[in-house]
Amino acid sequence: MNDIAEEIIAELTIELQKDPAFNADILAIKVKNAIREVILKRNYSENSYTETQIKEDLYNYYSVIKSVALYDYNQIGIEGEVAHSENGTSRSYVDRNNLFADVRAIAKII
């Protein structure tokens, strides 16, 4: 799983590095957590997927993992908020679960 994590961390680091509050360690945690969530949602353990098969399949969800990691990174300090207004600027946030819309569990055929 390190391959996909390293690629996503590298891309997001390029995108976020100019932010003075950027923290590479926290970003790495967010990427790894997003990967874990996709793995749980895909339900690989129930279907006897090998480590190699899991790694290959995770690339199908590259953009989902990247989006979730970025979403979680950007939510630091505002967890639980659905909207935020400050100095005339209003922001509303998408439901985090919507980011996983394309991730389907693998069904086991009996």
C-alpha positions, 0 to 999 in steps of 0.5 A, spaced: 500 500 500 506 504 500 506 505 493 499 509 492 500 512 499 507 515 496 504 517 490 498 521 493 502 524 498 507 527 493 501 530 489 498 533 495 504 535 497 505 539 491 498 542 491 499 544 499 506 546 500 505 553 499 500 553 505 504 556 511 500 551 515 502 545 511 504 539 515 507 533 511 506 528 517 499 530 518 498 529 510 501 522 511 496 520 516 490 523 512 492 519 506 493 512 510 487 513 513 483 514 507 486 508 504 484 504 510 477 506 509 477 504 502 480 497 504 474 497 509 469 499 504 471 494 499 471 488 504 477 485 501 478 480 507 472 477 506 474 475 499 481 472 500 484 478 496 492 477 496 496 483 498 498 484 490 491 484 488 489 489 493 494 494 491 492 493 484 485 494 486 486 500 490 489 504 484 481 504 481 480 508 487 486 513 487 482 519 486 477 517 491 483 516 496 486 523 494 479 527 495 478 524 502 485 525 504 485 532 502 478 533 505 480 530 511 486 535 511 482 541 510 477 539 515 483 540 521 480 544 526 473 545 523 471 537 524 463 537 524 462 543 521 457 543 515 458 551 514 462 556 516 462 564 516 467 569 517 468 576 515 463 576 510 466 569 507 461 563 507 463 556 506 459 550 506 462 543 506 460 536 502 458 530 506 464 526 507 460 520 505 459 522 498 466 522 497 466 514 497 460 514 492 464 510 487 467 505 492 463 498 492 464 492 497 466 486 493 460 481 494 462 474 495 459 469 491 456 463 494 
